[in-house]
Amino acid sequence: MRAPGHPQGAFAMDCLMDELAEKLAMNPLEFRRINDTSEIRQAQYTLGAQEIGWHRRNSVPGSGTGIKKRGMGLGSGRWGGGGGRGTEARVTINADGTVEAVTGTQDIGTGIRTAIAIIVAEEFGLAPTDITVKVGDSEPGLPSGGSGGSQTTASVAPVIKTAAAAAKQKLFERIAPLLEAPVEELRVGTGTIYVVSDRTKTLSWAQATGQLGMESISEGGQWDEELRQGGVAGTQFAEVEVDTETGVIKVLKIVAVQDCGLAINRLTTESQINGGVIMGLGQTLLEERFMDAQTGRMMNANLEDYKVPGTFEIPEIKSIVFDTHRKVTGIGEPPCIPTLGAIANAVYNAIGVRIRSLPLTPDKVLAALAEKKA
């Protein structure tokens, strides 16, 4: 599971924060604002509230009319991630203009190949499709850190970046005499290398690499602490509909505003946020493991019947990538942390009774409503 332990802790904390706000007769969003010093989180509160339409929230929990009642809630989370030392990589420029990036890192489905291609391509002024990426390859003797824990991209990116920069520097040194300019005057454009003080002096990428003859340039990267960061913030807003006769909770919309440092690949970043929200949704409403206290055996029938979110359970998800344009960090685990608290608080806002254990199943909803009525 993603972010082990964090979603449960955030669920409890977010519920408590809403309760504190209620005792102070404060809007829970404003209560968080005055108790949060993070500029990033403050901006996320604003973005999320606007997208969900926070002004429509019930000012009095459970005050809606009809059998099906709606409510809104919010939750927040923070995750470390940020990568670390230990991964090595090599970038090679060949005389025919082809470029190869190699690392021992595995791709477990998060798209690290594409991230590597984007980083190298940007350094050389090429398209990601121009870069050949080899991962999980032990032949070059390149050790790697683990793939997981929101560590992969943040561990690989600094080393790939510095390897590509080193290879580019060597290429500049080779062609500087041809362009009659010092190395520090050379820059890459789109498929070109030019002299910054005289742009009439230029070579296409193919012309530049053609100067290598029978040789190639191959450089390894160095770890650069300044290219990665840890500790990213996320805030989510949820709108739900609760059927007070059946106890069924239907999540209508979730707005997920997630900090990820520098978003290398926006498409996969949004996809990771979507996936995290869906996992958080499952933990909130559906997933439960039944254990035999005497034997320690799991009593659930099997994994085939273990209920996880499917097409009918997944709501509208608005993923907002809060790109701080700073340093690279992980995005795989943080998005599932705020979901539980956001949904639980939305349920309370809808029906006016709080459920303090997960998952929020219909029987718990009906029992809580019956207790309130009694």
C-alpha positions as a Markdown table, in Angstrom:
| # | Residue | x | y | z |
|---|---|---|---|---|
| 1 | Met | 0.0 | 0.0 | 0.0 |
| 2 | Arg | 1.1 | 3.6 | -0.5 |
| 3 | Ala | 2.2 | 5.8 | 2.4 |
| 4 | Pro | 1.9 | 3.0 | 5.0 |
| 5 | Gly | 0.4 | 4.4 | 8.3 |
| 6 | His | 0.0 | 8.0 | 7.0 |
| 7 | Pro | -3.6 | 7.8 | 5.7 |
| 8 | Gln | -4.8 | 6.4 | 9.0 |
| 9 | Gly | -3.0 | 9.1 | 11.0 |
| 10 | Ala | -4.2 | 11.9 | 8.7 |
| 11 | Phe | -7.8 | 10.5 | 9.0 |
| 12 | Ala | -7.7 | 10.9 | 12.8 |
| 13 | Met | -6.0 | 14.3 | 12.7 |
| 14 | Asp | -8.4 | 15.8 | 10.1 |
| 15 | Cys | -11.5 | 14.6 | 12.0 |
| 16 | Leu | -10.1 | 16.1 | 15.2 |
| 17 | Met | -9.3 | 19.4 | 13.5 |
| 18 | Asp | -12.9 | 19.6 | 12.2 |
| 19 | Glu | -14.2 | 18.9 | 15.7 |
| 20 | Leu | -12.0 | 21.6 | 17.2 |
| 21 | Ala | -13.2 | 24.0 | 14.6 |
| 22 | Glu | -16.8 | 23.2 | 15.4 |
| 23 | Lys | -16.3 | 23.8 | 19.1 |
| 24 | Leu | -14.9 | 27.2 | 18.3 |
| 25 | Ala | -17.8 | 27.9 | 15.9 |
| 26 | Met | -15.3 | 28.3 | 13.0 |
| 27 | Asn | -15.4 | 27.2 | 9.4 |
| 28 | Pro | -12.9 | 24.2 | 9.3 |
| 29 | Leu | -11.1 | 25.7 | 6.3 |
| 30 | Glu | -10.5 | 29.0 | 8.2 |
| 31 | Phe | -9.5 | 27.1 | 11.3 |
| 32 | Arg | -6.8 | 25.4 | 9.2 |
| 33 | Arg | -5.7 | 28.6 | 7.6 |
| 34 | Ile | -4.9 | 30.4 | 10.8 |
| 35 | Asn | -3.0 | 27.3 | 12.2 |
| 36 | Asp | -0.9 | 26.6 | 9.1 |
| 37 | Thr | 2.4 | 28.4 | 8.3 |
| 38 | Ser | 3.0 | 26.7 | 5.0 |
| 39 | Glu | 2.6 | 29.1 | 2.0 |
| 40 | Ile | 2.2 | 26.1 | -0.3 |
| 41 | Arg | -0.7 | 24.7 | 1.8 |
| 42 | Gln | -2.3 | 28.1 | 2.0 |
| 43 | Ala | -2.3 | 28.3 | -1.8 |
| 44 | Gln | -3.7 | 24.8 | -2.0 |
| 45 | Tyr | -6.6 | 25.7 | 0.3 |
| 46 | Thr | -7.5 | 28.5 | -2.0 |
| 47 | Leu | -7.3 | 26.4 | -5.2 |
| 48 | Gly | -9.2 | 23.5 | -3.8 |
| 49 | Ala | -11.9 | 25.5 | -2.2 |
| 50 | Gln | -12.6 | 27.4 | -5.4 |
| 51 | Glu | -12.7 | 24.2 | -7.5 |
| 52 | Ile | -15.1 | 22.3 | -5.1 |
| 53 | Gly | -17.3 | 25.3 | -4.5 |
| 54 | Trp | -16.7 | 25.4 | -0.7 |
| 55 | His | -19.2 | 28.2 | -0.3 |
| 56 | Arg | -22.0 | 25.6 | -0.9 |
| 57 | Arg | -21.0 | 23.6 | 2.1 |
| 58 | Asn | -23.6 | 23.1 | 4.9 |
| 59 | Ser | -22.9 | 25.8 | 7.5 |
| 60 | Val | -24.7 | 23.4 | 10.0 |
| 61 | Pro | -23.8 | 19.7 | 9.6 |
| 62 | Gly | -26.7 | 17.6 | 8.7 |
| 63 | Ser | -29.0 | 20.5 | 8.0 |
| 64 | Gly | -29.8 | 19.4 | 4.4 |
| 65 | Thr | -33.3 | 18.2 | 3.6 |
| 66 | Gly | -34.5 | 15.0 | 1.9 |
| 67 | Ile | -33.4 | 11.3 | 2.2 |
| 68 | Lys | -30.1 | 11.9 | 0.3 |
| 69 | Lys | -28.0 | 14.5 | 2.0 |
| 70 | Arg | -24.9 | 16.1 | 0.6 |
| 71 | Gly | -21.8 | 17.5 | 2.4 |
| 72 | Met | -18.3 | 18.7 | 1.9 |
| 73 | Gly | -15.1 | 18.1 | 3.8 |
| 74 | Leu | -11.3 | 18.6 | 3.5 |
| 75 | Gly | -8.2 | 16.7 | 4.5 |
| 76 | Ser | -4.5 | 17.3 | 4.3 |
| 77 | Gly | -1.3 | 15.2 | 4.2 |
| 78 | Arg | 2.4 | 15.4 | 4.1 |
| 79 | Trp | 5.0 | 12.9 | 2.9 |
| 80 | Gly | 8.8 | 12.6 | 2.9 |
| 81 | Gly | 10.0 | 10.9 | -0.2 |
| 82 | Gly | 12.7 | 12.9 | -1.9 |
| 83 | Gly | 15.1 | 10.1 | -3.0 |
| 84 | Gly | 18.7 | 9.6 | -1.9 |
| 85 | Arg | 22.2 | 8.7 | -2.8 |
| 86 | Gly | 23.2 | 5.3 | -4.3 |
| 87 | Thr | 21.9 | 5.4 | -7.9 |
| 88 | Glu | 24.4 | 5.7 | -10.7 |
| 89 | Ala | 23.7 | 6.4 | -14.4 |
| 90 | Arg | 25.6 | 7.0 | -17.7 |
| 91 | Val | 24.7 | 9.1 | -20.7 |
| 92 | Thr | 26.4 | 8.4 | -24.1 |
| 93 | Ile | 26.4 | 10.5 | -27.2 |
| 94 | Asn | 27.3 | 8.7 | -30.4 |
| 95 | Ala | 28.7 | 10.1 | -33.6 |
| 96 | Asp | 25.5 | 9.4 | -35.5 |
| 97 | Gly | 23.6 | 11.7 | -33.1 |
| 98 | Thr | 21.9 | 8.9 | -31.1 |
| 99 | Val | 21.9 | 9.3 | -27.3 |
| 100 | Glu | 21.6 | 6.5 | -24.8 |
| 101 | Ala | 20.9 | 6.8 | -21.0 |
| 102 | Val | 21.5 | 3.7 | -18.8 |
| 103 | Thr | 20.8 | 3.0 | -15.2 |
| 104 | Gly | 20.2 | 0.0 | -13.0 |
| 105 | Thr | 16.9 | 1.4 | -11.7 |
| 106 | Gln | 13.8 | -0.7 | -12.3 |
| 107 | Asp | 10.6 | 0.7 | -13.7 |
| 108 | Ile | 7.7 | -0.7 | -11.7 |
| 109 | Gly | 5.1 | 1.1 | -13.7 |
| 110 | Thr | 5.7 | 4.7 | -12.7 |
| 111 | Gly | 7.3 | 5.7 | -16.0 |
| 112 | Ile | 10.9 | 6.3 | -15.0 |
| 113 | Arg | 12.0 | 5.6 | -18.6 |
| 114 | Thr | 10.0 | 8.6 | -19.8 |
| 115 | Ala | 11.2 | 10.8 | -17.0 |
| 116 | Ile | 14.8 | 9.9 | -17.9 |
| 117 | Ala | 14.2 | 10.6 | -21.6 |
| 118 | Ile | 12.6 | 14.0 | -20.8 |
| 119 | Ile | 15.5 | 15.1 | -18.6 |
| 120 | Val | 18.2 | 14.1 | -21.1 |
| 121 | Ala | 16.3 | 15.5 | -24.0 |
| 122 | Glu | 15.9 | 18.8 | -22.3 |
| 123 | Glu | 19.6 | 19.0 | -21.6 |
| 124 | Phe | 20.5 | 18.4 | -25.3 |
| 125 | Gly | 17.7 | 20.3 | -27.0 |
| 126 | Leu | 16.2 | 17.1 | -28.4 |
| 127 | Ala | 12.8 | 15.3 | -28.2 |
| 128 | Pro | 12.3 | 12.6 | -25.6 |
| 129 | Thr | 11.8 | 10.1 | -28.5 |
| 130 | Asp | 15.3 | 10.8 | -29.5 |
| 131 | Ile | 16.7 | 9.2 | -26.3 |
| 132 | Thr | 17.2 | 5.5 | -25.9 |
| 133 | Val | 16.7 | 4.6 | -22.2 |
| 134 | Lys | 17.8 | 1.3 | -20.7 |
| 135 | Val | 16.7 | 0.6 | -17.1 |
| 136 | Gly | 17.1 | -2.4 | -14.9 |
| 137 | Asp | 20.3 | -3.3 | -16.7 |
| 138 | Ser | 23.1 | -4.7 | -14.5 |
| 139 | Glu | 25.6 | -5.2 | -17.4 |
| 140 | Pro | 27.2 | -1.7 | -17.1 |
| 141 | Gly | 27.8 | -2.3 | -13.4 |
| 142 | Leu | 25.7 | 0.7 | -12.4 |
| 143 | Pro | 24.2 | 0.2 | -8.9 |
| 144 | Ser | 20.8 | 1.6 | -8.1 |
| 145 | Gly | 18.6 | 2.4 | -5.1 |
| 146 | Gly | 15.3 | 0.7 | -4.7 |
| 147 | Ser | 12.3 | 1.4 | -7.0 |
| 148 | Gly | 9.5 | 2.4 | -4.6 |
| 149 | Gly | 8.7 | 4.5 | -1.6 |
| 150 | Ser | 8.2 | 7.6 | -3.7 |
| 151 | Gln | 12.0 | 7.6 | -4.0 |
| 152 | Thr | 12.7 | 6.4 | -7.6 |
| 153 | Thr | 12.5 | 9.6 | -9.7 |
| 154 | Ala | 14.0 | 11.8 | -7.1 |
| 155 | Ser | 16.9 | 9.3 | -6.8 |
| 156 | Val | 17.5 | 9.0 | -10.5 |
| 157 | Ala | 16.8 | 12.5 | -11.8 |
| 158 | Pro | 19.8 | 14.3 | -10.1 |
| 159 | Val | 22.3 | 11.6 | -11.4 |
| 160 | Ile | 20.8 | 11.6 | -14.9 |
| 161 | Lys | 20.8 | 15.4 | -15.0 |
| 162 | Thr | 24.4 | 15.6 | -14.1 |
| 163 | Ala | 25.5 | 12.8 | -16.4 |
| 164 | Ala | 23.8 | 14.5 | -19.3 |
| 165 | Ala | 25.3 | 17.9 | -18.4 |
| 166 | Ala | 28.8 | 16.3 | -18.2 |
| 167 | Ala | 28.3 | 14.7 | -21.6 |
| 168 | Lys | 27.1 | 18.0 | -23.1 |
| 169 | Gln | 30.2 | 19.7 | -21.7 |
| 170 | Lys | 32.5 | 17.2 | -23.4 |
| 171 | Leu | 30.6 | 17.7 | -26.7 |
| 172 | Phe | 31.0 | 21.5 | -26.3 |
| 173 | Glu | 34.7 | 21.1 | -25.8 |
| 174 | Arg | 35.0 | 19.1 | -29.0 |
| 175 | Ile | 33.1 | 21.6 | -31.2 |
| 176 | Ala | 34.1 | 24.9 | -29.6 |
| 177 | Pro | 37.1 | 25.3 | -32.0 |
| 178 | Leu | 34.9 | 24.7 | -35.0 |
| 179 | Leu | 32.5 | 27.4 | -33.9 |
| 180 | Glu | 35.4 | 29.7 | -33.0 |
| 181 | Ala | 34.0 | 30.4 | -29.5 |
| 182 | Pro | 34.9 | 29.5 | -25.9 |
| 183 | Val | 33.0 | 26.6 | -24.4 |
| 184 | Glu | 31.2 | 28.9 | -21.9 |
| 185 | Glu | 29.6 | 30.7 | -24.9 |
| 186 | Leu | 27.9 | 27.6 | -26.2 |
| 187 | Arg | 24.2 | 26.8 | -25.7 |
| 188 | Val | 21.8 | 24.2 | -27.0 |
| 189 | Gly | 18.7 | 25.1 | -28.9 |
| 190 | Thr | 16.0 | 22.9 | -30.5 |
| 191 | Gly | 18.2 | 20.4 | -32.3 |
| 192 | Thr | 21.1 | 22.9 | -32.5 |
| 193 | Ile | 24.1 | 24.2 | -30.7 |
| 194 | Tyr | 24.9 | 27.9 | -31.1 |
| 195 | Val | 27.1 | 30.7 | -29.8 |
| 196 | Val | 25.2 | 32.8 | -27.4 |
| 197 | Ser | 27.0 | 36.1 | -28.4 |
| 198 | Asp | 26.7 | 35.4 | -32.1 |
| 199 | Arg | 23.8 | 33.3 | -33.1 |
| 200 | Thr | 24.9 | 33.1 | -36.7 |
| 201 | Lys | 27.4 | 30.6 | -35.5 |
| 202 | Thr | 25.5 | 27.4 | -35.2 |
| 203 | Leu | 25.6 | 23.7 | -35.8 |
| 204 | Ser | 22.8 | 21.2 | -36.0 |
| 205 | Trp | 22.9 | 18.4 | -33.5 |
| 206 | Ala | 23.8 | 15.9 | -36.3 |
| 207 | Gln | 26.7 | 18.2 | -37.5 |
| 208 | Ala | 28.0 | 18.6 | -33.9 |
| 209 | Thr | 28.0 | 14.9 | -33.1 |
| 210 | Gly | 29.4 | 14.1 | -36.5 |
| 211 | Gln | 32.7 | 15.7 | -35.2 |
| 212 | Leu | 33.2 | 12.7 | -33.0 |
| 213 | Gly | 34.2 | 10.5 | -35.9 |
| 214 | Met | 34.6 | 6.9 | -34.6 |
| 215 | Glu | 34.3 | 7.9 | -31.0 |
| 216 | Ser | 31.5 | 8.4 | -28.5 |
| 217 | Ile | 31.2 | 10.5 | -25.4 |
| 218 | Ser | 30.1 | 8.6 | -22.3 |
| 219 | Glu | 29.8 | 10.3 | -18.9 |
| 220 | Gly | 28.5 | 9.2 | -15.5 |
| 221 | Gly | 26.5 | 11.4 | -13.2 |
| 222 | Gln | 27.1 | 12.7 | -9.7 |
| 223 | Trp | 24.7 | 13.0 | -6.9 |
| 224 | Asp | 23.5 | 16.5 | -6.4 |
| 225 | Glu | 21.5 | 17.3 | -3.3 |
| 226 | Glu | 20.3 | 20.6 | -4.7 |
| 227 | Leu | 18.3 | 18.8 | -7.4 |
| 228 | Arg | 16.0 | 16.9 | -5.0 |
| 229 | Gln | 13.7 | 17.7 | -2.1 |
| 230 | Gly | 11.6 | 15.8 | 0.4 |
| 231 | Gly | 8.4 | 16.7 | 2.3 |
| 232 | Val | 5.5 | 17.5 | 0.0 |
| 233 | Ala | 2.1 | 18.8 | 1.0 |
| 234 | Gly | -1.3 | 17.8 | -0.4 |
| 235 | Thr | -4.8 | 19.0 | 0.3 |
| 236 | Gln | -8.1 | 17.4 | -0.9 |
| 237 | Phe | -11.7 | 18.5 | -0.9 |
| 238 | Ala | -14.5 | 16.0 | -1.1 |
| 239 | Glu | -18.3 | 16.2 | -1.9 |
| 240 | Val | -20.4 | 13.3 | -0.9 |
| 241 | Glu | -24.1 | 12.2 | -1.0 |
| 242 | Val | -25.4 | 10.0 | 1.8 |
| 243 | Asp | -28.6 | 8.0 | 1.6 |
| 244 | Thr | -30.0 | 8.1 | 5.1 |
| 245 | Glu | -32.3 | 5.2 | 4.4 |
| 246 | Thr | -29.7 | 2.7 | 3.2 |
| 247 | Gly | -26.6 | 4.2 | 4.7 |
| 248 | Val | -24.8 | 4.1 | 1.3 |
| 249 | Ile | -22.2 | 6.8 | 0.8 |
| 250 | Lys | -21.6 | 8.1 | -2.7 |
| 251 | Val | -18.5 | 10.2 | -3.4 |
| 252 | Leu | -19.4 | 12.8 | -6.0 |
| 253 | Lys | -16.2 | 14.7 | -6.5 |
| 254 | Ile | -12.7 | 14.9 | -5.1 |
| 255 | Val | -10.4 | 17.8 | -5.7 |
| 256 | Ala | -6.8 | 16.8 | -5.1 |
| 257 | Val | -4.2 | 19.6 | -5.0 |
| 258 | Gln | -0.8 | 18.0 | -4.6 |
| 259 | Asp | 2.7 | 19.5 | -4.3 |
| 260 | Cys | 5.3 | 17.4 | -6.1 |
| 261 | Gly | 8.3 | 19.8 | -6.4 |
| 262 | Leu | 9.2 | 19.9 | -10.1 |
| 263 | Ala | 6.8 | 18.0 | -12.3 |
| 264 | Ile | 8.9 | 16.2 | -14.9 |
| 265 | Asn | 6.1 | 14.5 | -16.7 |
| 266 | Arg | 2.7 | 16.2 | -16.0 |
| 267 | Leu | 0.6 | 13.5 | -17.6 |
| 268 | Thr | 2.0 | 10.7 | -15.4 |
| 269 | Thr | 2.0 | 13.0 | -12.4 |
| 270 | Glu | -1.8 | 13.6 | -12.8 |
| 271 | Ser | -2.2 | 9.9 | -13.3 |
| 272 | Gln | -0.4 | 9.1 | -10.0 |
| 273 | Ile | -2.6 | 11.6 | -8.2 |
| 274 | Asn | -5.7 | 9.9 | -9.6 |
| 275 | Gly | -4.4 | 6.5 | -8.5 |
| 276 | Gly | -3.6 | 7.7 | -5.0 |
| 277 | Val | -7.1 | 9.2 | -4.6 |
| 278 | Ile | -8.7 | 5.9 | -5.8 |
| 279 | Met | -6.6 | 3.9 | -3.3 |
| 280 | Gly | -7.6 | 6.4 | -0.5 |
| 281 | Leu | -11.2 | 6.0 | -1.6 |
| 282 | Gly | -11.0 | 2.2 | -1.2 |
| 283 | Gln | -9.5 | 2.5 | 2.3 |
| 284 | Thr | -12.2 | 5.0 | 3.3 |
| 285 | Leu | -15.3 | 3.1 | 2.1 |
| 286 | Leu | -14.6 | -0.4 | 1.1 |
| 287 | Glu | -11.5 | -2.2 | 2.2 |
| 288 | Glu | -11.4 | -4.1 | 5.5 |
| 289 | Arg | -9.3 | -7.0 | 6.6 |
| 290 | Phe | -10.9 | -9.5 | 9.1 |
| 291 | Met | -8.4 | -11.3 | 11.3 |
| 292 | Asp | -8.9 | -14.3 | 13.6 |
| 293 | Ala | -7.5 | -13.0 | 17.0 |
| 294 | Gln | -6.7 | -16.6 | 18.1 |
| 295 | Thr | -4.8 | -17.8 | 15.1 |
| 296 | Gly | -3.7 | -14.6 | 13.3 |
| 297 | Arg | -5.2 | -15.8 | 10.1 |
| 298 | Met | -7.0 | -13.5 | 7.7 |
| 299 | Met | -10.7 | -14.4 | 7.5 |
| 300 | Asn | -11.5 | -12.6 | 4.2 |
| 301 | Ala | -12.6 | -15.2 | 1.6 |
| 302 | Asn | -10.0 | -14.4 | -1.0 |
| 303 | Leu | -8.4 | -11.6 | -3.0 |
| 304 | Glu | -10.9 | -12.1 | -5.8 |
| 305 | Asp | -13.8 | -11.0 | -3.6 |
| 306 | Tyr | -11.8 | -8.4 | -1.6 |
| 307 | Lys | -13.7 | -5.2 | -2.5 |
| 308 | Val | -11.7 | -2.4 | -4.1 |
| 309 | Pro | -13.0 | 0.6 | -6.0 |
| 310 | Gly | -14.4 | -0.1 | -9.5 |
| 311 | Thr | -16.0 | 1.9 | -12.2 |
| 312 | Phe | -19.2 | 2.6 | -10.2 |
| 313 | Glu | -17.4 | 3.8 | -7.1 |
| 314 | Ile | -14.9 | 6.2 | -8.6 |
| 315 | Pro | -16.1 | 9.8 | -8.6 |
| 316 | Glu | -15.1 | 12.8 | -10.6 |
| 317 | Ile | -11.5 | 13.5 | -9.7 |
| 318 | Lys | -9.9 | 16.8 | -10.3 |
| 319 | Ser | -6.2 | 16.5 | -10.0 |
| 320 | Ile | -4.3 | 19.8 | -9.7 |
| 321 | Val | -0.5 | 19.5 | -9.9 |
| 322 | Phe | 0.9 | 22.1 | -7.6 |
| 323 | Asp | 4.2 | 22.5 | -9.4 |
| 324 | Thr | 6.6 | 24.5 | -7.3 |
| 325 | His | 9.3 | 24.4 | -10.1 |
| 326 | Arg | 12.0 | 23.7 | -7.6 |
| 327 | Lys | 13.4 | 20.3 | -7.0 |
| 328 | Val | 12.3 | 16.7 | -7.8 |
| 329 | Thr | 10.5 | 14.6 | -5.3 |
| 330 | Gly | 8.2 | 11.6 | -5.3 |
| 331 | Ile | 4.5 | 11.7 | -6.1 |
| 332 | Gly | 3.5 | 8.0 | -5.9 |
| 333 | Glu | 2.4 | 7.9 | -2.2 |
| 334 | Pro | 1.4 | 11.4 | -1.0 |
| 335 | Pro | -2.0 | 11.6 | -2.9 |
| 336 | Cys | -3.7 | 8.8 | -1.0 |
| 337 | Ile | -3.0 | 10.4 | 2.4 |
| 338 | Pro | -5.6 | 13.3 | 2.6 |
| 339 | Thr | -8.5 | 11.3 | 0.9 |
| 340 | Leu | -9.7 | 9.5 | 4.0 |
| 341 | Gly | -10.1 | 12.6 | 6.2 |
| 342 | Ala | -11.7 | 14.6 | 3.4 |
| 343 | Ile | -14.4 | 12.0 | 2.8 |
| 344 | Ala | -15.0 | 11.4 | 6.5 |
| 345 | Asn | -15.5 | 15.1 | 7.2 |
| 346 | Ala | -17.8 | 15.4 | 4.2 |
| 347 | Val | -19.9 | 12.6 | 5.5 |
| 348 | Tyr | -20.2 | 14.3 | 8.9 |
| 349 | Asn | -21.1 | 17.6 | 7.2 |
| 350 | Ala | -23.9 | 15.7 | 5.3 |
| 351 | Ile | -25.5 | 13.8 | 8.1 |
| 352 | Gly | -24.3 | 15.6 | 11.3 |
| 353 | Val | -23.0 | 12.4 | 13.0 |
| 354 | Arg | -19.3 | 11.3 | 13.0 |
| 355 | Ile | -18.1 | 7.8 | 12.3 |
| 356 | Arg | -14.8 | 7.2 | 13.9 |
| 357 | Ser | -13.7 | 3.9 | 12.4 |
| 358 | Leu | -12.8 | 2.8 | 8.8 |
| 359 | Pro | -14.2 | 1.8 | 6.5 |
| 360 | Leu | -17.3 | 4.0 | 6.5 |
| 361 | Thr | -19.8 | 1.3 | 5.6 |
| 362 | Pro | -23.6 | 1.6 | 5.4 |
| 363 | Asp | -24.2 | -0.3 | 8.7 |
| 364 | Lys | -22.0 | 2.2 | 10.5 |
| 365 | Val | -23.9 | 5.1 | 9.0 |
| 366 | Leu | -27.3 | 3.7 | 9.9 |
| 367 | Ala | -26.1 | 2.9 | 13.4 |
| 368 | Ala | -24.8 | 6.4 | 13.9 |
| 369 | Leu | -28.0 | 7.9 | 12.6 |
| 370 | Ala | -30.1 | 5.7 | 14.8 |
| 371 | Glu | -28.0 | 6.7 | 17.9 |
| 372 | Lys | -28.4 | 10.4 | 17.0 |
| 373 | Lys | -32.2 | 10.0 | 16.7 |
| 374 | Ala | -32.4 | 8.1 | 19.9 |
